[in-house]
Amino acid sequence: MDLNKFSTGNYLKSDDVKTISGLWSVLSGEARDFPDGQKAVLVLETTTPKDGYVKKEFCLNMTNINRLIECFGTVITEEMTGKQLKLKVERVDYKGNRVDGIRIDVEQTIAINKDR
């Protein structure tokens, strides 16, 4: 049984990044309330040959927030709108377990946006 089908919302999952290998464009950023506090969420879009237009929400942890700032040189999400991200899946520690986590590929993201 695939447990991903029980997840709610339109949040980006590691399986999405594994199957969609293209670039993601930043549409917007906002703060959202979660049971454990407020978190930053980026709204991303991409187009794939298989699925066509795909729009997902990427809940950011501090690792990815720091990577975004490194890539774009700003803490203002409105200044990131239209920029492209290259995402990857890495094994990470989460609550005592090794799991697949989504990470922003800093080197590729900087290279992609260099002349933009």
C-alpha positions, 0 to 999 in steps of 0.5 A: 500500500502506498501511504502517500495517497493518505497525505493531505493537501498539495504539499511537495513530497520527496516522491514528487521530486523523485518523479519530476526532475525538472526545474520549479519556478517560484510563484509566491511565498507566505507564512502558514500556521501549523499545529507546531507553529508558523512555517514558511511555504513557497508555492512552486510550479513546473510543467512535465511531459507526463503530468502537464502543469503541476503546482505544489506548496513547499514547506521550508525548514531552516536548512532550505530557508538558508539555502534559498538565501544563499541562492538568491541573496535575499530574505524577501520571497517577493524578490524570488518570484519567477526564479527557478529552483533545482530540487533534489532528494537527500537522506536526512535525520528526522525525529531519530529516523533516516528519511528522504528529505527535499533539499534545494540544490544550491550549486545548480540553482545558482547556475540556472539563475546566474543571468536572470 
